[in-house]
Amino acid sequence: MEREPAGGRSSPASRVRLILICLGGALGTGARYWVGGVAARWL
């Protein structure tokens, strides 16, 4: 994978990849808090 020069415009594919990574992180964080809340109720 080639790197873009600093200040260069990123390709649409790299923007989509960044968005997917951010969404994955947000979903993972939400799931972690949800599981923690469910575990707190059960224990």
C-alpha positions in Angstrom: 0.0 0.0 0.0 1.4 3.3 -1.0 1.3 6.3 1.3 -0.1 9.7 0.2 2.2 12.7 0.5 1.5 14.9 3.5 -1.3 17.3 2.7 -2.4 15.2 -0.4 -6.0 14.3 -1.0 -6.9 10.8 0.0 -8.7 8.4 -2.4 -12.3 7.6 -1.8 -11.3 4.0 -0.9 -9.1 5.2 1.9 -11.9 7.4 3.3 -14.3 4.5 3.2 -11.7 2.4 5.1 -11.2 5.0 7.7 -15.0 5.3 8.2 -15.3 1.6 8.6 -12.5 1.5 11.1 -14.2 4.3 13.1 -17.6 2.6 13.0 -16.1 -0.7 14.1 -14.5 1.0 17.0 -17.7 2.7 18.0 -19.7 -0.5 17.7 -17.1 -2.4 19.8 -17.1 0.3 22.5 -20.9 0.3 22.6 -21.0 -3.5 22.8 -18.4 -3.5 25.7 -20.5 -1.0 27.7 -23.7 -3.0 27.0 -22.1 -6.3 28.1 -20.8 -4.6 31.2 -24.3 -3.3 32.0 -25.9 -6.7 31.5 -23.2 -8.4 33.6 -23.7 -5.9 36.4 -27.4 -6.8 36.5 -26.8 -10.5 36.5 -24.1 -10.5 39.1 
